[in-house]
Amino acid sequence: MGIKVFKLPDLGEGLTESEIVSWHVAEGDAVQLNQILGEVETAKAVVELPSPFTGVVRTLHEGPGTTVSVGEPIVSIEVEEPGQEDGGKASGEPASQRQPNLVGYGAAAERNGRPARRPRRTAAAAGATAVPTAVAETVPQRARAAEHNGIAGTPVPGQTQDVPQLMPAAPVAERPRSTPPVRKLAKDLGVDLAQVVGTGDRGLITRGDVQNFHDAGSAAPVEAPAPGTGGGWLAGAAEAETRIPVKGVRKLTAAAMVASAFTAPHASSFLTIDATASMELIRRLKEHKAFAGLKLTPLTITAKAVCLALGRHPELNARWDESAGEIVQQNYVNLGIAAATPRGLTVPNIKGAHRLDLRRLAEALGELAETARAGKTAPSDLRGGTISITNIGVFGIDAGTPILNPGESAILAVGAVRRQPWEYRGDVALREVVTLSLSFDHRVVDGAQAGRFLADVGTILSEPAMVLAMV
């Protein structure tokens, strides 16, 4: 018998941590290879974790709601055959049969053949001089070569001038925990991370911590309300403030929106149209047997109109490639649909939307919305979008200036459909009116190109029969 430790695997997408949502097993339960142990939530989706071992669960290292970094232990399982250390093969058992399949992520829980990081030697190592670990970490790399050869603290011949004398000293402060984007932001703002107090999980320094520290340098301190004094206007609020941790989808969305807003020069155009003909078409289609059981909305018709208009204006279905100095026009449409979910805003996309007829497009929209609300959107469905639509009309909003989904050059916001007076055939009548708001990347799309595209979408929604004259 032996204990195998299952560490949080690299789930890909550049994500370094995940939050444990739930466990499907308890300590003492017998588990089989690839049996689902539980679910973790990345910044993009909820992912099931299959067991990399067959055995008995001995320890669940973290509970639900805990954020765990990649490589940290999450489950210890007692197995029948000890095998090698974590990450190695069990004796006589091929690695290809032991790896769990994290579909869509690529990286498996165990990586055979991956070099293992050499553990630091400590004062308890055989033959080593008693030296605090913190001091050993300050030794230049050439001195570490000697330590690797089993003579810790012995300088390499000819390089003694680079090696400080190893002697007991006060522990050196641990390097502040942060991510590469945060460290870059700190460097750009001239902020010393050693002076920043991290508010993230286990003291992780976030972008907000760095920005707040920088802003505090030029702003007078604000006295916080005394704890327990109340003062909140919200009914039943015991405190004047409520702090909500920024993590998961909201954290990723915030970073993506900041990157988009300060990278792509946004421009916006608006068009208000009479969509009565489209609304009448929706009512007729709902009664048609070919569309029985399908949810048809203004979003459905708009999605089809966008795909048709892109055939005439492919320049909006493009992206800016900074490294190559090129504009890349995509000859396919992966239509992103902004979805408000309990986990936050996500923008899954319908692959090959340009090939779908209206019925199949309606089916795809229904499946996309259901999957997003359940938090089961696959990471592959969140990648590769070429243009997006956000339906702000469901919230009663008429118009807005949406921010581009990173990597795309256009996003269309569909406002609420309202009955209001409108000029119709030389008279004034109550018509069903909607406003379309288009944001676009002005590096990729000129105002005239955006205007013609938006006009075509408006024409299709105003008079669906005009499609016959456009294709």
C-alpha positions in Angstrom: 0.0 0.0 0.0 1.1 3.6 -0.6 -0.2 7.1 -0.6 -0.5 9.0 -3.8 -1.0 12.8 -3.8 -3.2 14.3 -6.5 -2.1 17.9 -7.2 -4.3 20.4 -8.9 -3.4 19.9 -12.6 -2.5 22.6 -15.1 -6.0 23.2 -16.7 -4.5 25.2 -19.5 -5.6 28.6 -20.8 -2.8 30.3 -18.8 -4.8 29.9 -15.6 -2.8 29.4 -12.4 -5.5 28.7 -9.8 -8.9 27.3 -9.4 -11.6 27.3 -6.7 -12.9 24.1 -5.4 -16.7 24.0 -5.9 -17.7 20.7 -4.5 -16.4 17.2 -3.7 -18.2 14.1 -5.0 -16.3 11.8 -2.6 -15.5 11.7 1.1 -12.5 10.5 3.1 -12.6 6.7 3.3 -14.5 6.3 -0.1 -13.1 3.8 -2.6 -12.5 5.4 -6.0 -11.7 4.1 -9.5 -9.5 5.5 -12.2 -11.2 8.4 -13.9 -14.0 8.5 -11.4 -15.1 12.1 -10.8 -13.7 13.3 -7.5 -15.2 16.8 -7.6 -15.5 20.1 -9.5 -13.3 23.1 -9.6 -14.1 26.5 -11.0 -11.5 28.2 -13.2 -11.9 31.8 -14.4 -13.6 30.4 -17.4 -15.7 27.3 -16.6 -16.5 24.7 -14.0 -14.4 21.6 -14.6 -14.8 18.0 -13.3 -11.7 16.4 -11.9 -11.2 12.7 -12.7 -9.2 10.6 -10.3 -5.7 9.7 -11.6 -5.6 6.6 -9.2 -7.6 3.6 -8.1 -7.7 3.4 -4.3 -9.2 4.8 -1.2 -9.5 8.6 -0.4 -7.5 9.3 2.7 -7.3 13.1 2.8 -9.2 16.0 1.1 -6.7 18.7 1.6 -9.0 21.6 0.8 -12.7 22.3 1.3 -15.3 23.8 -1.1 -14.8 27.5 -1.6 -11.0 27.3 -1.3 -8.8 28.7 -4.0 -5.9 26.4 -4.9 -2.9 27.1 -7.0 -1.8 24.7 -9.7 0.6 22.1 -8.3 -0.9 22.3 -4.7 -2.1 19.0 -3.2 -5.9 18.5 -3.2 -6.5 14.8 -2.6 -4.4 12.0 -1.1 -5.3 8.5 -2.2 -4.1 5.2 -0.8 -3.3 2.8 -3.7 -2.7 -0.9 -3.9 0.7 -0.7 -5.5 3.1 2.0 -4.2 4.9 2.7 -7.5 7.2 5.7 -7.8 6.9 9.2 -6.4 4.1 11.5 -7.6 4.1 12.0 -11.3 5.8 8.6 -12.0 4.4 5.3 -13.3 3.0 2.7 -11.2 4.9 -0.5 -11.5 3.8 -2.6 -14.5 1.0 -0.1 -15.4 1.4 1.9 -18.6 1.1 5.6 -18.2 -1.3 5.9 -21.1 -3.8 3.8 -19.1 -3.4 5.7 -15.9 -3.8 9.3 -17.0 -7.3 10.8 -16.4 -8.8 12.7 -19.4 -9.5 16.4 -18.7 -11.3 16.9 -22.0 -10.6 20.3 -23.6 -7.6 21.1 -21.4 -4.9 18.8 -22.7 -2.7 18.5 -19.6 -3.3 15.4 -17.5 -3.0 15.0 -13.8 0.3 13.2 -14.1 3.0 14.0 -16.6 5.4 11.1 -17.2 8.8 12.2 -18.3 8.5 15.7 -17.0 11.6 16.7 -15.1 10.9 17.0 -11.4 12.1 20.2 -9.6 15.0 19.4 -7.2 14.0 20.1 -3.6 16.0 22.6 -1.7 18.5 21.2 0.7 17.8 22.0 4.3 20.0 22.2 7.4 19.0 18.6 8.2 20.6 17.3 4.9 23.3 14.8 5.5 26.8 16.3 5.6 25.5 19.9 5.2 26.5 22.8 7.4 23.6 24.1 9.5 22.6 27.1 7.5 19.1 28.8 7.5 17.3 28.1 4.3 16.5 31.8 3.8 20.3 32.5 3.8 21.0 29.7 1.3 18.5 31.2 -1.1 20.6 34.4 -1.3 23.7 32.6 -2.5 24.5 33.3 -6.2 23.8 30.5 -8.7 27.4 29.4 -8.9 27.5 28.6 -5.2 24.3 26.5 -5.7 26.2 24.4 -8.1 28.5 23.3 -5.3 25.5 22.6 -3.1 24.0 20.4 -5.9 27.2 18.4 -5.8 26.7 17.7 -2.1 29.0 20.3 -0.6 26.6 22.9 0.6 28.3 26.2 1.5 31.5 25.3 -0.4 32.4 27.8 -3.1 33.3 26.8 -6.6 37.1 27.0 -7.3 38.0 30.3 -8.9 34.7 31.9 -8.0 35.1 32.6 -4.3 34.9 36.3 -4.9 31.2 35.9 -5.9 30.2 33.8 -3.0 29.4 35.5 0.3 30.4 33.8 3.5 27.5 31.5 4.7 26.8 32.3 8.3 23.6 32.5 10.4 21.6 35.6 9.5 18.1 37.0 9.9 15.6 35.3 7.5 15.1 37.1 4.2 11.6 38.3 3.5 9.7 36.0 1.2 9.1 37.3 -2.3 5.6 38.9 -2.6 3.1 36.5 -4.2 1.7 37.9 -7.5 1.2 37.0 -11.1 3.2 38.2 -14.1 0.6 40.8 -15.3 0.5 42.2 -11.8 4.3 42.4 -11.6 4.4 44.2 -15.0 1.8 46.7 -13.8 3.8 47.4 -10.7 6.9 47.9 -12.7 5.1 50.3 -15.1 3.7 52.3 -12.1 6.9 52.2 -10.2 5.4 50.3 -7.3 7.5 48.2 -4.9 5.6 45.0 -4.4 7.3 44.4 -1.1 5.4 47.4 0.3 2.0 46.2 -1.0 -0.4 44.3 1.2 -2.1 41.5 -0.9 -5.8 41.1 -0.4 -6.1 38.0 -2.6 -6.2 34.4 -1.5 -3.2 33.6 0.8 -2.0 37.1 0.5 -1.8 37.2 -3.3 -1.2 40.7 -4.6 -3.9 41.7 -7.2 -4.0 44.4 -9.8 -6.4 46.3 -7.6 -3.9 46.2 -4.7 -1.2 47.7 -6.9 -3.4 50.3 -8.4 -4.8 51.3 -5.0 -1.2 51.5 -3.5 -0.2 53.7 -6.4 -3.3 56.0 -6.2 -2.8 56.3 -2.4 0.5 58.0 -3.0 -1.2 61.1 -4.4 -4.5 60.9 -2.5 -5.2 61.9 1.1 -6.1 59.0 3.3 -9.8 58.5 3.8 -11.0 57.6 7.3 -13.0 54.4 7.1 -16.3 54.1 9.0 -15.9 52.6 12.5 -16.8 48.9 12.5 -20.2 48.0 13.8 -21.5 51.6 13.6 -23.9 50.7 10.8 -24.9 53.6 8.5 -25.6 51.5 5.4 -28.7 52.7 3.5 -29.5 49.2 2.4 -32.2 47.6 4.5 -30.8 45.2 7.0 -27.2 46.2 6.3 -25.1 45.9 9.5 -22.1 47.7 8.2 -21.4 50.7 6.0 -19.5 48.6 3.4 -19.8 45.1 2.0 -16.6 43.7 0.4 -17.0 41.1 -2.4 -13.9 39.1 -3.4 -13.1 39.4 -7.1 -12.4 36.0 -8.5 -13.4 33.5 -11.1 -15.3 34.8 -14.1 -15.6 38.3 -12.8 -11.8 38.5 -12.2 -11.1 37.3 -15.8 -13.8 39.6 -17.3 -12.4 42.6 -15.5 -8.8 41.9 -16.7 -10.1 41.3 -20.3 -12.2 44.4 -20.4 -9.3 46.6 -19.1 -7.0 45.1 -21.7 -9.6 45.6 -24.4 -10.5 49.2 -23.5 -6.9 50.4 -23.3 -5.6 48.4 -26.3 -8.2 48.8 -29.0 -9.4 52.3 -29.9 -13.2 52.0 -29.6 -15.7 53.8 -31.7 -19.4 53.5 -31.7 -22.3 54.0 -34.1 -26.1 53.9 -33.4 -29.1 53.1 -35.6 -32.7 53.2 -34.5 -35.1 51.3 -36.8 -38.7 50.1 -37.2 -38.4 46.4 -36.5 -42.2 45.7 -36.7 -41.7 43.4 -39.8 -39.2 41.3 -37.9 -41.5 41.0 -34.8 -44.4 39.9 -37.1 -42.1 37.4 -38.7 -41.2 36.0 -35.3 -44.8 35.6 -34.4 -45.6 33.8 -37.6 -42.6 31.5 -37.3 -43.6 30.5 -33.8 -46.8 29.1 -35.3 -45.0 27.2 -38.0 -44.4 23.5 -37.3 -40.7 23.7 -38.4 -40.0 25.9 -35.4 -42.2 24.1 -32.9 -40.7 24.1 -29.4 -37.9 26.6 -30.3 -37.5 29.9 -28.6 -37.5 32.7 -31.2 -36.6 36.2 -30.1 -35.3 39.5 -31.7 -31.8 38.1 -30.8 -32.4 35.1 -33.1 -33.3 37.3 -36.1 -30.4 39.7 -35.3 -27.9 36.9 -35.2 -29.0 35.8 -38.6 -28.9 39.3 -39.9 -25.3 39.8 -38.6 -24.1 36.6 -40.4 -25.7 37.8 -43.7 -24.3 41.3 -43.4 -20.8 40.0 -42.7 -20.9 38.3 -46.1 -21.1 41.8 -47.6 -18.7 43.4 -45.1 -16.1 40.9 -44.1 -13.8 43.6 -42.8 -15.8 43.6 -39.5 -15.1 39.9 -39.1 -11.4 40.5 -38.5 -8.8 41.0 -35.8 -5.7 43.0 -35.3 -2.4 41.1 -35.2 0.1 43.4 -33.5 3.1 41.0 -33.7 2.7 40.5 -37.4 1.6 44.0 -38.2 -1.4 42.6 -40.1 -5.2 42.7 -40.1 -6.5 39.1 -40.3 -9.9 38.7 -42.0 -11.5 35.5 -40.9 -13.5 33.7 -43.6 -15.8 32.1 -41.1 -18.1 33.4 -38.4 -17.8 32.2 -34.8 -20.6 34.3 -33.3 -20.2 35.3 -29.7 -23.2 35.8 -27.5 -22.8 37.7 -24.2 -24.5 35.7 -21.5 -25.2 37.0 -18.0 -24.8 34.0 -15.6 -24.7 33.5 -11.8 -20.9 33.3 -12.2 -20.6 36.5 -14.1 -20.5 37.6 -17.8 -19.3 35.0 -20.3 -19.2 35.2 -24.1 -19.4 31.7 -25.6 -19.5 31.6 -29.3 -21.4 29.5 -31.9 -18.8 27.9 -34.2 -19.6 28.3 -37.9 -22.7 30.4 -37.4 -22.5 31.5 -41.0 -23.4 28.0 -42.1 -26.5 27.6 -40.0 -30.1 28.3 -41.2 -32.5 30.2 -39.0 -33.8 27.0 -37.3 -30.4 25.6 -36.4 -29.2 29.0 -35.3 -32.2 29.2 -32.9 -31.3 25.7 -31.6 -27.7 26.7 -31.1 -28.7 29.9 -29.2 -30.9 27.9 -26.9 -28.2 25.3 -26.1 -25.6 28.1 -25.6 -27.9 29.9 -23.1 -28.8 26.8 -21.2 -25.2 25.6 -20.9 -24.0 29.1 -19.8 -26.6 29.4 -17.1 -25.6 26.0 -15.8 -21.9 27.1 -15.7 -21.0 24.2 -18.0 -19.6 26.1 -20.9 -16.6 24.3 -22.3 -13.4 26.4 -22.6 -13.3 25.7 -26.3 -16.6 27.5 -26.7 -15.1 30.6 -25.1 -12.2 30.8 -27.5 -12.0 31.8 -31.1 -14.9 34.2 -31.4 -14.8 36.6 -34.4 -17.7 39.0 -33.6 -20.2 39.3 -30.8 -23.7 40.3 -29.9 -25.0 41.5 -26.5 -28.7 41.6 -25.9 -29.1 44.6 -23.5 -32.8 44.8 -24.4 -33.7 42.0 -22.0 -32.8 44.5 -19.2 -35.0 47.2 -20.7 -32.0 49.2 -22.0 -32.3 51.0 -25.3 -28.7 51.6 -26.3 -25.1 51.5 -25.0 -21.5 51.4 -26.0 -20.3 47.8 -25.4 -16.6 47.0 -25.0 -15.1 44.7 -27.5 -14.5 41.1 -26.6 -10.6 40.7 -26.7 -9.4 39.5 -30.1 -12.5 40.8 -32.0 -13.1 44.0 -33.9 -16.9 44.5 -33.5 -19.7 43.9 -31.1 -23.4 44.8 -31.6 -25.7 45.7 -28.8 -29.5 45.0 -29.4 -31.7 47.3 -27.4 -35.3 46.8 -26.1 -38.1 46.6 -28.6 -40.6 49.3 -27.7 -44.0 50.4 -29.2 -43.7 54.0 -29.9 -44.9 56.7 -32.5 -43.0 56.3 -35.7 -43.4 57.7 -39.2 -45.0 55.0 -41.4 -46.2 55.4 -45.0 -46.6 59.2 -44.7 -48.4 59.1 -41.3 -47.6 58.5 -37.7 -48.4 55.1 -36.2 -47.4 52.9 -33.2 -44.6 50.8 -34.4 -42.1 48.3 -32.7 -38.8 50.2 -32.6 -35.3 49.1 -31.6 -31.9 50.7 -31.4 -28.7 49.0 -32.5 -25.4 50.0 -31.0 -22.2 49.0 -32.8 -18.7 49.3 -31.2 -15.7 48.6 -33.4 -11.9 48.7 -33.4 -11.0 51.8 -35.3 -7.6 50.3 -36.2 -9.3 47.6 -38.2 -12.6 49.1 -39.2 -13.2 52.6 -40.7 -16.3 54.5 -39.8 -17.7 54.1 -43.3 -17.3 50.3 -43.2 -19.0 50.2 -39.8 -21.8 52.4 -41.0 -22.5 50.3 -44.1 -22.5 47.1 -42.0 -24.9 48.5 -39.4 -27.2 49.8 -42.2 -27.4 46.4 -43.7 -28.3 44.8 -40.4 -30.9 47.5 -39.9 -32.3 46.9 -43.4 -32.7 43.2 -42.8 -34.5 43.8 -39.4 -36.7 46.5 -40.9 -37.7 44.5 -43.9 -36.6 40.8 -43.8 -37.7 40.3 -47.5 -34.8 42.6 -48.5 -32.5 39.7 -48.0 -33.5 38.5 -51.4 -32.0 41.7 -52.9 -28.8 41.4 -50.9 -27.7 37.8 -51.5 
